[in-house]
Amino acid sequence: MKSKDILLIFVIIFAAGFSLYRKYARKNQPGAGSSARQPGSFPPSGQKDDDYEPYSGK
């Protein structure tokens, strides 16, 4: 293998690792999207129950 090939392989592995790191960091970022909502709370906090019953015929 030439040094050019080794450098190319290293750059590809580095780019793939960096991409996975960004994906992992974005997924575990505090306060992102629906993960900020407390599990098991219904209706979601900040919204009040409006007594809407979709099949009640009202």
Biotite code that builds the C-alpha atoms (Angstrom):
import biotite.structure as struc

atoms = struc.array([
    struc.Atom([0.000, 0.000, 0.000], chain_id="A", res_id=1, res_name="MET", atom_name="CA", element="C"),
    struc.Atom([1.184, 3.443, -0.771], chain_id="A", res_id=2, res_name="LYS", atom_name="CA", element="C"),
    struc.Atom([1.123, 6.227, 1.784], chain_id="A", res_id=3, res_name="SER", atom_name="CA", element="C"),
    struc.Atom([-1.613, 7.873, -0.253], chain_id="A", res_id=4, res_name="LYS", atom_name="CA", element="C"),
    struc.Atom([-3.876, 4.834, 0.240], chain_id="A", res_id=5, res_name="ASP", atom_name="CA", element="C"),
    struc.Atom([-3.200, 4.733, 3.968], chain_id="A", res_id=6, res_name="ILE", atom_name="CA", element="C"),
    struc.Atom([-4.013, 8.420, 4.297], chain_id="A", res_id=7, res_name="LEU", atom_name="CA", element="C"),
    struc.Atom([-7.250, 7.968, 2.349], chain_id="A", res_id=8, res_name="LEU", atom_name="CA", element="C"),
    struc.Atom([-8.341, 5.058, 4.577], chain_id="A", res_id=9, res_name="ILE", atom_name="CA", element="C"),
    struc.Atom([-7.512, 7.091, 7.683], chain_id="A", res_id=10, res_name="PHE", atom_name="CA", element="C"),
    struc.Atom([-9.580, 10.054, 6.453], chain_id="A", res_id=11, res_name="VAL", atom_name="CA", element="C"),
    struc.Atom([-12.559, 7.790, 5.668], chain_id="A", res_id=12, res_name="ILE", atom_name="CA", element="C"),
    struc.Atom([-12.430, 6.138, 9.108], chain_id="A", res_id=13, res_name="ILE", atom_name="CA", element="C"),
    struc.Atom([-12.086, 9.528, 10.801], chain_id="A", res_id=14, res_name="PHE", atom_name="CA", element="C"),
    struc.Atom([-15.054, 10.954, 8.874], chain_id="A", res_id=15, res_name="ALA", atom_name="CA", element="C"),
    struc.Atom([-17.235, 7.951, 9.735], chain_id="A", res_id=16, res_name="ALA", atom_name="CA", element="C"),
    struc.Atom([-16.294, 8.184, 13.421], chain_id="A", res_id=17, res_name="GLY", atom_name="CA", element="C"),
    struc.Atom([-16.978, 11.906, 13.527], chain_id="A", res_id=18, res_name="PHE", atom_name="CA", element="C"),
    struc.Atom([-20.363, 11.400, 11.883], chain_id="A", res_id=19, res_name="SER", atom_name="CA", element="C"),
    struc.Atom([-21.322, 8.765, 14.457], chain_id="A", res_id=20, res_name="LEU", atom_name="CA", element="C"),
    struc.Atom([-20.134, 11.036, 17.275], chain_id="A", res_id=21, res_name="TYR", atom_name="CA", element="C"),
    struc.Atom([-22.322, 13.926, 16.019], chain_id="A", res_id=22, res_name="ARG", atom_name="CA", element="C"),
    struc.Atom([-25.318, 11.600, 15.717], chain_id="A", res_id=23, res_name="LYS", atom_name="CA", element="C"),
    struc.Atom([-24.786, 10.306, 19.272], chain_id="A", res_id=24, res_name="TYR", atom_name="CA", element="C"),
    struc.Atom([-24.263, 13.803, 20.697], chain_id="A", res_id=25, res_name="ALA", atom_name="CA", element="C"),
    struc.Atom([-27.400, 15.168, 19.001], chain_id="A", res_id=26, res_name="ARG", atom_name="CA", element="C"),
    struc.Atom([-29.467, 12.237, 20.265], chain_id="A", res_id=27, res_name="LYS", atom_name="CA", element="C"),
    struc.Atom([-28.346, 12.694, 23.888], chain_id="A", res_id=28, res_name="ASN", atom_name="CA", element="C"),
    struc.Atom([-28.583, 16.470, 23.961], chain_id="A", res_id=29, res_name="GLN", atom_name="CA", element="C"),
    struc.Atom([-30.633, 17.612, 26.990], chain_id="A", res_id=30, res_name="PRO", atom_name="CA", element="C"),
    struc.Atom([-33.924, 19.335, 26.237], chain_id="A", res_id=31, res_name="GLY", atom_name="CA", element="C"),
    struc.Atom([-34.167, 18.177, 22.645], chain_id="A", res_id=32, res_name="ALA", atom_name="CA", element="C"),
    struc.Atom([-37.619, 17.461, 21.279], chain_id="A", res_id=33, res_name="GLY", atom_name="CA", element="C"),
    struc.Atom([-39.906, 14.968, 22.942], chain_id="A", res_id=34, res_name="SER", atom_name="CA", element="C"),
    struc.Atom([-37.256, 13.757, 25.380], chain_id="A", res_id=35, res_name="SER", atom_name="CA", element="C"),
    struc.Atom([-37.798, 16.969, 27.387], chain_id="A", res_id=36, res_name="ALA", atom_name="CA", element="C"),
    struc.Atom([-41.335, 15.831, 28.196], chain_id="A", res_id=37, res_name="ARG", atom_name="CA", element="C"),
    struc.Atom([-41.748, 13.830, 31.371], chain_id="A", res_id=38, res_name="GLN", atom_name="CA", element="C"),
    struc.Atom([-42.602, 10.204, 30.645], chain_id="A", res_id=39, res_name="PRO", atom_name="CA", element="C"),
    struc.Atom([-46.026, 9.096, 31.769], chain_id="A", res_id=40, res_name="GLY", atom_name="CA", element="C"),
    struc.Atom([-47.502, 12.578, 31.928], chain_id="A", res_id=41, res_name="SER", atom_name="CA", element="C"),
    struc.Atom([-50.670, 12.882, 29.893], chain_id="A", res_id=42, res_name="PHE", atom_name="CA", element="C"),
    struc.Atom([-51.710, 15.360, 28.669], chain_id="A", res_id=43, res_name="PRO", atom_name="CA", element="C"),
    struc.Atom([-48.239, 16.770, 28.000], chain_id="A", res_id=44, res_name="PRO", atom_name="CA", element="C"),
    struc.Atom([-47.212, 19.398, 30.504], chain_id="A", res_id=45, res_name="SER", atom_name="CA", element="C"),
    struc.Atom([-48.244, 22.895, 29.438], chain_id="A", res_id=46, res_name="GLY", atom_name="CA", element="C"),
    struc.Atom([-51.503, 21.713, 27.889], chain_id="A", res_id=47, res_name="GLN", atom_name="CA", element="C"),
    struc.Atom([-54.707, 21.380, 29.825], chain_id="A", res_id=48, res_name="LYS", atom_name="CA", element="C"),
    struc.Atom([-57.384, 18.753, 29.356], chain_id="A", res_id=49, res_name="ASP", atom_name="CA", element="C"),
    struc.Atom([-60.261, 20.235, 27.341], chain_id="A", res_id=50, res_name="ASP", atom_name="CA", element="C"),
    struc.Atom([-62.696, 17.303, 27.847], chain_id="A", res_id=51, res_name="ASP", atom_name="CA", element="C"),
    struc.Atom([-62.691, 16.526, 24.129], chain_id="A", res_id=52, res_name="TYR", atom_name="CA", element="C"),
    struc.Atom([-64.154, 13.117, 23.379], chain_id="A", res_id=53, res_name="GLU", atom_name="CA", element="C"),
    struc.Atom([-63.860, 12.331, 19.678], chain_id="A", res_id=54, res_name="PRO", atom_name="CA", element="C"),
    struc.Atom([-66.557, 9.614, 19.548], chain_id="A", res_id=55, res_name="TYR", atom_name="CA", element="C"),
    struc.Atom([-69.085, 11.149, 21.942], chain_id="A", res_id=56, res_name="SER", atom_name="CA", element="C"),
    struc.Atom([-71.348, 12.570, 19.200], chain_id="A", res_id=57, res_name="GLY", atom_name="CA", element="C"),
    struc.Atom([-71.115, 16.155, 20.462], chain_id="A", res_id=58, res_name="LYS", atom_name="CA", element="C"),
])
